[in-house]
Amino acid sequence: MSEAAICAGRSRTTWSDPGEGGDRQFSTRAAGGIAVCAGVDYREAGPLRNACMSSPPSHARALPPPRPARSDEAARLWALRTQAVRATCISHYDAATVAAWSASPLPESYARMIAAGGAVLIEEDGELLGYGIVDLDGAEVEAMFVDPARGGRGLGARLMAEIDAIARAHGLPALTVASSLNAVAFYQAMGFRTIGEDAYAHPCGVSLACVRMHKHL
């Protein structure tokens, strides 16, 4: 698992979480974690969900195109991740767990994965709206975070589409994700299927319940 994909939303109906990838047996890596998606309402996954329940309002501002993230932006991305965990994971995890989880420091692996070309972000007027990271070595969704105040615009779905495209371009046949409990519906809308429940021993010292998920590309 990897501690990088988090999706935080503006309400308790918004889902988010972690992941890892690959058409292989699941295994927990000592340095890993879970992925949370912040600010994404699973009902707004559009054509990626068979029963789309709603869509962004007609007056919504068009999304800026995603761009590759740079290694020197790792701290900026991590700050959004921290905000997303604190804002949305409290709906499914206790306060003490969220406090310890969100306080964990930026891992060295972030810069490596970004440098490898596995990270994309969306920004608007200089503000970071969301980002996603795939660990190309492990075929794993490492991060998926959206600003909790910017939900409802399809950011999560747009970022996930970019991550899928990057994975395919690097020859990956499938992706897996260890989703936080609040992000399971989002990943289901993105085409992932549930493998089973698990618990991740986070480096911060807490055990995080998660759901292992997988999808073919």
N, C-alpha and C positions, 0 to 999 in steps of 0.2 A: 504494500500500500504506500501511498504517498500523501503527504500533508499539504496538498496544494490546491485542490479544486473545491471552491466553496461558493455557493450561490445564496445570497441573503436578500430577502424580499421585504416589501413594505407591510405585509400582513401575514397572519398565520396560515393563509391559503397559498403562500409563496413557498416554493420548495427549493432546496439546494444541497449539493454535496460533492464528495471526493471520488477518486477513481484511479484505476490502473488498467493497463491494456495488454491484449495479446490473446491469441487463440491457443491457450496453454493451461496447465494446471495452476491454480491459485497458490500463491505463497506470500507470507508477510515478510517484508524486508526490514531489517533492523532500523534503517534510516528512513523508513517510509512514513505514511500518514493517510489521512482521508481527504476527499475532495468535496468541497461545499460550493453550491452555486447561489449567489446572493442577488436579490432583486429581480428574479425571474418568476413570473406566474406561469405555472405549467399549462394553464388553459390557453396561453397565447403562443403555443408552439406551431400554430398554423398547419400547413400540409404535412408536417412531420408527425402529427398526431391524427389518428383516424377520426376522432370525435372532437374536433376543435370547438371549444365552448364559447370563445370570445376572440376578438381581434382588437388591435390598437385602435383608438379613436381616429376618425378621419382627419382631425386637425393635428394629429401627432407629427412632430418634426421628423423628417426622414433621418435614418441613421447614417452617420458618417461611415465610410468604408473602413474595415479593419486594416491594420498595418502590422508588420513584424515588430516585436518588442526588441529593445537593445539591452545588452548586458548591464549597462550603467543605469537602467531603469528598474533593476531588481528590487531595490528598497521601496520605490514608489508603488510597485505592484503589491509588495508584502503589506504595505500600510493599508491598502484597500482590503486585502484578505483579512486583516485583523479587525477592521471595521465591520466587515460582513459577518464574521463569526460571532462577534458580540451582539450584533443587531438581530440575527435570525436564528442562530442555533439554540438560543435560550428556550425556544418553543418545544425542543425535544431533548434537551440535556439540562442537568441542574446547574445552578449558578456557579458553584465551585468548579465544576468541570469546564464550563465555558471560560471562566476567568483564567484558569491554568492553560487551557488550550490556546486562547487568543494571545496570551503573553509570551508564547514561545518565539524565539528569535529567528531571523531570516536564515534559512539553511544554505550552506555553500552550494548545494546542488542546483539552486535556482539559476545562478549565473551560467552554469554549465549547460543546462537545458535550453536557456535562452540563446546562448551562443551557438548551439547546435541547430537553431532554426525552428525550435518547437513551440515558440510563444507568439501570440498575437494579442493586440489590444484595440480597443475602440476609445477614442477621445473626442471631445467636442469643446471648442473654444478653449483649448488648453487643459480641460478637466478630464481626468480618467473616468470613463463610464464602466469599463469592465475589461477583463482579460481572461485568456485561457492558455494553458500550457500542457503539452503532451511530452512525456518522456519517450523519446524515439528509441532509446535502447531497450526499454522495458515494455513498449507498446501500451503505455498506461496514461490515462488522463490524470495529470498531476495537479491541475488547478483549473477552476472555472468560477470566477468571481465577478459579481456585478454590484455596482454601488447600490446599497439598499434603498436609496431615495430615487433611483432611476428605473424601477421596475415597470413592467407593462408595455415596453417598447420593442420586445423581441430581441433584446441584447443577448440573452443566453443562447437562444436558438441560432443567432447569427454567428456567435463565437464558436459554438459547437460545430457548425457547418465548416468553419475555417479549420478547426482542429481535425475534423474528418478528412478534409482535403489535404492537409499537411501529411497526415498519416498515410493516405493512399499514395501520395507523391514519393514517399520513402519506402514504398513497397510493403507496408503493414497490411495484413489481411483482416485484422480484427483489433478491437480495443476493449479493454476492461476498465472498470472503475469500482472503487470501494466507496460507495456513496454514504454520506451522512444520512441519518434518518429523515431529516427535513428535505432532502433533495431527491428522494427515490422517484417521486412522480415526475419530476423534471427529466431525469435520465430515461425513464420509461417512454416519455414523449419524444425523446431524442433517438429512440430505437433500441435502447438497451433492454435486455431481459435479465430477470433476477436469477442468480445462481444459488445464493443462500445467505444467511445471516452470519455475522462474524463480530469479533471484538478486536480492536487494534490497540496495542500497548504503545501509546504515544510517548515520544521522548520526554515530554514535559511531566510525565509521571502519572497520567490518568489513562483509564481504559475507555475507549470510545466505541460504542456500538455502531455498527455500519452494516451495509448490505452490499455483497459482492454482485457485480453486474457485468454483462458482456454483450458485445454486438459485432456482427460481421460487417465489413466495409464493402 
